Amino acid sequence: QLLILDDLFLVPLDARERAHLTEIIEDRHGRKSIIVTSQLPELDWYDAIGDTTVADAILDCIVHTAHRITLTGESVRKLKAFKGR
């Protein structure tokens, strides 16, 4: 019932990927949960999605009903690597 999209938008989407993501998001909207993690701020999602209209549709489904957790500070991986030295 839960879909996790981890590190979404590490690379920009192509047209086929945009279509698939749009279909997945619209199918689940208001019915099933999605967890999205991304290193990009929401405003940069437009460039990563690559089509303003599609980005608006995806963000409209995700952002307005989201519970956000914004992490700050150093990367845990970076801190662990430093402690291991």
GIGIGI-V950151 format. One record per residue. SS is DSSP state (H for helix, E for strand, L for the rest). PHI is phi in whole degrees, -180 to 180 (* if undefined). PSI is psi in whole degrees, 0 to 359 (NA if undefined). Layout:
# GIGIGI-V950151
SS;PHI;PSI  SS;PHI;PSI
This chain:
# GIGIGI-V950151
L;*;339  E;-108;130  E;-109;129  E;-112;120  E;-106;97  L;-93;134  L;56;45  L;-63;140  L;72;31  L;-63;327  L;-130;149  L;-61;150  L;-84;147  L;-93;178  H;-60;319  H;-67;316  H;-65;321  H;-59;314  H;-63;317  H;-64;314  H;-63;318  H;-60;315  H;-63;316  H;-62;312  H;-63;313  H;-65;323  H;-65;324  H;-91;341  L;-53;122  L;75;0  L;-123;324  L;-138;153  E;-84;148  E;-135;134  E;-108;127  E;-118;126  L;-116;142  L;-156;146  L;-87;352  L;-93;139  L;-67;155  H;-53;320  H;-62;332  H;-82;351  H;-65;330  H;-59;313  H;-65;320  H;-68;325  H;-75;322  L;89;2  L;-149;118  H;-60;318  H;-65;315  H;-66;318  H;-61;317  H;-59;316  H;-64;316  H;-66;311  H;-64;324  H;-61;321  H;-73;323  H;-88;307  H;-70;319  L;-72;342  L;-115;12  L;-83;151  L;-104;116  L;-98;141  L;-127;112  L;-104;121  L;-92;143  L;-130;168  L;95;188  L;-71;153  L;-64;136  H;-62;322  H;-60;318  H;-65;316  H;-64;318  H;-65;322  H;-64;321  H;-67;319  H;-69;332  L;-76;352  L;-80;NA
